[in-house]
């Protein structure tokens, strides 16, 4: 996935730093196996806390909608798995 998704008009009110942070996550997680995802996301959460990066529910929903518009079916599956994990917490 390229970073074209970050230019979507519906994301204009989200801090560009947050979008760059997410783009790095997408890139870093692209080749992970299923069993590697949870440790990766735990590390990401820690990194986000250290850098004071947080997202409101509205920001998350907008970002997910945009990512799905620009994603392949495989990437959409990964997004949905991540959102399911998020919903369980």
Backbone as numpy.savetxt, mean C-alpha at the origin, in Angstrom:
# Nx Ny Nz CAx CAy CAz Cx Cy Cz
4.23 -2.61 -11.21 3.38 -1.44 -11.21 4.27 -0.20 -11.21
3.96 0.73 -12.10 4.72 1.98 -12.16 4.15 2.95 -11.13
4.74 4.12 -11.05 4.23 5.09 -10.09 3.17 6.02 -10.68
2.60 5.67 -11.83 1.54 6.47 -12.44 0.34 6.60 -11.53
0.08 5.60 -10.70 -1.07 5.62 -9.80 -1.03 6.82 -8.87
0.17 7.29 -8.54 0.31 8.39 -7.59 -0.19 9.72 -8.17
-0.38 9.79 -9.47 -0.83 11.02 -10.13 -2.35 11.09 -10.25
-3.04 10.08 -9.76 -4.50 10.04 -9.85 -5.09 11.22 -9.09
-6.06 11.87 -9.68 -6.69 13.05 -9.11 -7.30 12.79 -7.73
-7.80 11.60 -7.49 -8.44 11.31 -6.20 -7.45 11.25 -5.04
-6.15 11.29 -5.34 -5.12 11.25 -4.30 -4.49 12.62 -4.04
-5.02 13.65 -4.65 -4.39 14.97 -4.59 -4.27 15.54 -3.18
-5.11 15.09 -2.25 -5.07 15.62 -0.88 -4.20 14.79 0.06
-3.53 13.78 -0.46 -2.67 12.94 0.36 -1.23 13.41 0.19
-0.54 13.55 1.30 0.85 13.99 1.32 1.69 13.15 0.35
2.41 13.77 -0.58 3.24 13.03 -1.54 4.25 12.10 -0.86
4.73 12.47 0.32 5.67 11.61 1.04 5.02 10.28 1.38
3.75 10.32 1.77 3.03 9.08 2.08 2.92 8.20 0.84
2.66 8.81 -0.30 2.53 8.04 -1.54 3.86 7.43 -1.94
4.94 8.16 -1.76 6.29 7.63 -2.05 6.59 6.45 -1.12
6.21 6.57 0.14 6.40 5.50 1.12 5.67 4.24 0.64
4.43 4.42 0.18 3.67 3.28 -0.33 4.27 2.69 -1.59
4.75 3.54 -2.47 5.36 3.04 -3.71 6.56 2.17 -3.38
7.36 2.58 -2.41 8.50 1.77 -1.99 8.04 0.43 -1.44
6.94 0.43 -0.69 6.40 -0.83 -0.15 5.95 -1.76 -1.26
5.25 -1.20 -2.23 4.77 -2.01 -3.35 5.96 -2.65 -4.06
7.00 -1.85 -4.30 8.19 -2.35 -4.98 8.88 -3.43 -4.13
9.06 -3.16 -2.85 9.77 -4.09 -1.98 9.02 -5.40 -1.77
7.71 -5.36 -1.77 6.92 -6.56 -1.50 6.58 -7.37 -2.74
6.91 -6.86 -3.90 6.46 -7.49 -5.15 6.94 -8.93 -5.34
8.08 -9.30 -4.79 8.60 -10.65 -5.00 8.55 -11.53 -3.76
7.81 -11.10 -2.76 7.76 -11.88 -1.52 6.80 -13.07 -1.65
7.17 -14.14 -0.97 6.29 -15.31 -0.89 5.29 -15.07 0.23
4.21 -15.85 0.22 3.13 -15.69 1.19 3.65 -15.68 2.63
4.55 -16.59 2.95 5.05 -16.69 4.33 5.97 -15.53 4.71
6.39 -14.75 3.74 7.24 -13.60 4.01 6.45 -12.32 4.24
5.16 -12.33 3.88 4.36 -11.11 3.93 4.17 -10.57 5.34
3.81 -11.42 6.29 3.53 -10.92 7.63 4.77 -10.29 8.27
5.93 -10.97 8.25 7.13 -10.30 8.80 7.45 -8.99 8.08
7.23 -8.98 6.77 7.48 -7.76 6.00 6.57 -6.63 6.47
5.28 -6.93 6.63 4.35 -5.88 7.04 4.57 -5.44 8.47
5.02 -6.33 9.31 5.36 -5.93 10.68 6.52 -4.93 10.66
7.52 -5.21 9.82 8.66 -4.30 9.68 8.21 -2.97 9.09
7.30 -3.02 8.14 6.78 -1.81 7.51 6.03 -0.95 8.54
5.24 -1.59 9.37 4.51 -0.84 10.39 5.49 -0.15 11.33
6.55 -0.84 11.69 7.56 -0.24 12.56 8.23 0.94 11.86
8.59 0.74 10.60 9.23 1.82 9.84 8.29 3.02 9.73
7.01 2.76 9.49 6.03 3.84 9.41 5.92 4.60 10.71
5.93 3.87 11.83 5.86 4.53 13.13 7.10 5.39 13.38
8.26 4.86 13.01 9.50 5.62 13.19 9.51 6.90 12.38
8.95 6.84 11.18 8.94 8.00 10.29 7.65 8.83 10.44
6.82 8.45 11.42 5.57 9.16 11.70 4.63 9.19 10.48
4.56 8.06 9.77 3.67 7.94 8.62 2.44 7.15 9.05
1.29 7.77 8.90 0.04 7.07 9.19 -1.01 7.50 8.17
-2.01 6.66 8.00 -3.04 6.90 7.00 -4.41 6.81 7.65
-5.28 7.72 7.29 -6.67 7.65 7.76 -7.38 6.56 6.95
-8.54 6.14 7.43 -9.32 5.16 6.69 -9.70 5.69 5.31
-10.00 6.97 5.23 -10.36 7.58 3.94 -9.18 7.54 2.97
-7.99 7.84 3.48 -6.80 7.78 2.62 -6.56 6.35 2.14
-6.68 5.40 3.04 -6.46 4.00 2.67 -7.46 3.57 1.61
-8.72 3.90 1.80 -9.73 3.51 0.81 -9.48 4.15 -0.55
-9.08 5.41 -0.57 -8.78 6.09 -1.83 -7.58 5.46 -2.51
-6.55 5.17 -1.74 -5.33 4.58 -2.30 -5.61 3.19 -2.86
-6.35 2.38 -2.11 -6.66 1.03 -2.58 -7.47 1.08 -3.87
-8.44 1.97 -3.95 -9.25 2.10 -5.16 -8.38 2.46 -6.36
-7.45 3.39 -6.16 -6.57 3.80 -7.26 -5.61 2.68 -7.63
-5.04 2.02 -6.64 -4.12 0.93 -6.93 -4.81 -0.17 -7.75
-6.03 -0.48 -7.40 -6.76 -1.51 -8.14 -6.99 -1.11 -9.59
-7.19 0.19 -9.84 -7.40 0.66 -11.22 -6.15 0.44 -12.07
-4.97 0.48 -11.45 -3.72 0.41 -12.18 -3.03 -0.96 -12.06
-3.65 -1.89 -11.35 -3.02 -3.17 -11.05 -3.41 -4.28 -12.01
-2.54 -5.26 -12.08 -2.85 -6.49 -12.83 -3.76 -7.35 -11.94
-4.40 -8.36 -12.52 -5.22 -9.26 -11.69 -4.42 -9.88 -10.53
-3.18 -10.22 -10.76 -2.34 -10.79 -9.70 -2.11 -9.76 -8.59
-1.83 -8.53 -8.98 -1.60 -7.47 -7.99 -2.88 -7.17 -7.21
-4.02 -7.22 -7.89 -5.30 -7.01 -7.21 -5.50 -8.08 -6.15
-5.14 -9.32 -6.47 -5.23 -10.40 -5.49 -4.39 -10.11 -4.26
-3.19 -9.61 -4.46 -2.31 -9.27 -3.33 -2.91 -8.14 -2.50
-3.45 -7.14 -3.17 -4.07 -6.01 -2.48 -5.22 -6.51 -1.62
-6.03 -7.38 -2.18 -7.18 -7.88 -1.44 -6.74 -8.72 -0.23
-5.66 -9.47 -0.36 -5.14 -10.24 0.77 -4.66 -9.31 1.87
-3.98 -8.26 1.49 -3.48 -7.29 2.47 -4.65 -6.62 3.18
-5.67 -6.25 2.43 -6.82 -5.60 3.04 -7.55 -6.56 3.97
-7.60 -7.83 3.62 -8.24 -8.82 4.48 -7.46 -8.95 5.79
-6.12 -8.95 5.71 -5.30 -9.02 6.92 -5.55 -7.78 7.79
-5.66 -6.65 7.16 -5.90 -5.40 7.87 -7.24 -5.43 8.58
-8.26 -5.99 7.93 -9.60 -6.03 8.50 -9.66 -6.93 9.74
-8.78 -7.91 9.81 -8.77 -8.86 10.94 -8.17 -8.27 12.20
-7.43 -7.20 12.08 -6.75 -6.67 13.29 -7.65 -5.91 14.17
